[in-house]
Amino acid sequence: MSLVEVETAIVGSGFSGLGMGMALVRAGRRDFVILEKADDVGGTWRDNSYPGCACDIQSHMYSYSFEGNPDWSRLFSGQAEIWDYLRRLTDKYGLRRYIRFGAEVTGASWDADQARWTLRTGDGQEYRARFLVAGVGALHIPNVPELPGIERFTGTAFHSAKWDHDYPLAGKRVAVVGTGASAIQFVPEIAGQVAKLTLFQRSAPWVLPKADGPLPGWAKTLFRAFPPARRLFRSAVYWLNESLAVGLNGHPELLRAGERLGRRHLARQVRDPELREKLMPRYTLGCKRMLMSNTYYPALAGPNAEVVTSGVAEVRERSIVDGDGVEHEVDAIIYGTGFHVTDSFDYLDIKGRDGRDLAGEWRSHGIQTHLGITVSGFPNLFFLLGPNTGLGHNSVVFMIESQIRYALAAMDLTRKHGADAIEVRTSAQADFNRDIQRRLARGVWSTGGCTNWYLDAKGVNRTIWPGMTWRYWLATRTVHPGDFELVAANTGRPEREKVEA
Ligand SMILES: Cc1cc2nc3c(=O)[nH]c(=O)nc-3n(C[C@H](O)[C@H](O)[C@H](O)COP(=O)(O)OP(=O)(O)OC[C@H]3O[C@@H](n4cnc5c(N)ncnc54)[C@H](O)[C@@H]3O)c2cc1C
């Protein structure tokens, strides 16, 4: 196959990759390609089609600031509507012509002589790009636990991110493993159909009331006719969410009111004291992702539901034996067990300067980046929604937009200086990591008494941005030349083949 040459290669077509593509189109830099392993855009919102899937940050905030949508139907929109929003923007910006579907990037390596990244895709194609933007997603690779004996199970088993819509759940005995953000959304949706629902819970999540509902027609009309009103609403939501960051970052006393609300919610919705005891969280609010639902507890309080807290001891042909030795007959197992997060980079084969192996280095020394975007030793590589830029309290789209702006500015800086590549200095990266780890040490994710997916195997938080998001916005507003080295290629330019249609 021929070699395709572009200025910028973007991997992934979720909020991150599409946002980068839109920014390049807006900047008039149309020499790029988006490589997407699936057959459509949307990332999270393409993959997670389970019943009840919705955002848990208000839609007017969980969307691009430059592409406000006056027509969101609810405060927290469902998967189909968010996916539709992303597909609509893909068409509006004419991005489809830049996207190669079915193109899984299997490896990328930096060629210092040419100052280019070489990317290989599963379909055997090779791409060469000056800049590589990784928008591969943080919650993307399903985490399926290895339950003892699962190979003997003769029923149906699937993960919430790969929902089997052909499997008729009606009248079936269904086990759900996990009680995270996805499970609390789909459990109430399926509880009414199945004959028996057995929920295997390792730890009880905090579940708060969800202030959700359809947005009234007059609000949509107002937002459409008078965009500043929509922007004002978005700002109000932003600051409301932002206020939560104070409690999460070193002031657990401020989270007590939320915990009282959670306990009252549980007491109101679950009358049975034994079940209530099982569902009572045993850690500080926010240590795991805060969940919101008005229907989760009532579903578990229903006559066909059972909550098992003793764990899974063994899976048999058509049953699960719990930690107390009780056998539960099941036809299907649904994993609501989340995603590979801190180990998700093990799936990326990225080789930087002097053959440095990104995943290997991160495995041995811990994940280190500068601002979650650039990595020392890996010139012209930009992560979107990279390490330590996830959030527990506000929209990650806000973070992604900051990163896109920063990556564009870094590319500009490279050009302005007539350089071929830009690489963050080790010292800038080390300073950044020291600072965030110092701040994260007092965060609820480390002090709140829970195990969570924000921490790596050594207990270091490699996922969350500590504190207010406006501080991140401020930190990424300017690319400080002193933080970078500008590098020239060792030899001349390669032949080019344009991908632009
Ligand atoms: C159910 C659910 C609900 C969520 N709700 C919220 C919310 O309310 N608010 C919030 O802030 N966040 C939420 N999140 C987090 C969510 O993941 C992000 O908000 C956002 O969608 C991430 O976008 P992304 O483009 O970075 O990654 P993704 O959406 O995961 O997209 C990554 C893309 O990269 C592609 N890809 C990956 N590897 C390769 C490869 N090697 N080669 C080619 N293509 C590749 C994937 O196929 C995918 O299309 C939620 C997550 C889930 C799972």
The ligand as a Gaussian input file, in Angstrom:
#p B3LYP/6-31G(d) Opt

LIG

0 1
 C      -20.955000       5.958000      29.620000
 C      -20.072000       7.154000      29.765000
 C      -20.602000       8.372000      30.132000
 C      -19.782000       9.487000      30.261000
 N      -20.334000      10.673000      30.654000
 C      -19.544000      11.750000      30.796000
 C      -20.096000      13.004000      31.230000
 O      -21.279000      13.137000      31.485000
 N      -19.263000      14.051000      31.369000
 C      -17.912000      13.943000      31.116000
 O      -17.204000      14.939000      31.261000
 N      -17.367000      12.781000      30.681000
 C      -18.140000      11.696000      30.533000
 N      -17.596000      10.508000      30.121000
 C      -16.170000      10.441000      29.760000
 C      -16.048000      10.411000      28.207000
 O      -15.255000       9.331000      27.868000
 C      -15.487000      11.703000      27.696000
 O      -16.360000      12.734000      28.090000
 C      -15.341000      11.811000      26.173000
 O      -16.399000      11.203000      25.489000
 C      -14.008000      11.277000      25.725000
 O      -13.825000      11.586000      24.379000
 P      -12.481000      11.146000      23.643000
 O      -12.621000      11.551000      22.234000
 O      -11.295000      11.636000      24.392000
 O      -12.454000       9.558000      23.788000
 P      -13.459000       8.483000      23.198000
 O      -14.822000       9.016000      23.125000
 O      -13.226000       7.227000      23.964000
 O      -12.950000       8.279000      21.700000
 C      -11.731000       7.643000      21.411000
 C      -11.794000       7.165000      19.964000
 O      -10.516000       6.680000      19.593000
 C      -10.664000       5.480000      18.855000
 N       -9.427000       4.735000      19.026000
 C       -8.865000       4.306000      20.177000
 N       -7.704000       3.669000      19.943000
 C       -7.502000       3.713000      18.603000
 C       -6.475000       3.223000      17.746000
 N       -5.420000       2.590000      18.230000
 N       -6.590000       3.444000      16.422000
 C       -7.676000       4.109000      15.903000
 N       -8.681000       4.578000      16.676000
 C       -8.597000       4.386000      18.009000
 C      -11.872000       4.811000      19.484000
 O      -12.473000       3.870000      18.638000
 C      -12.765000       6.021000      19.755000
 O      -13.613000       6.296000      18.680000
 C      -18.394000       9.376000      30.010000
 C      -17.852000       8.136000      29.662000
 C      -18.672000       7.034000      29.543000
 C      -18.060000       5.713000      29.169000

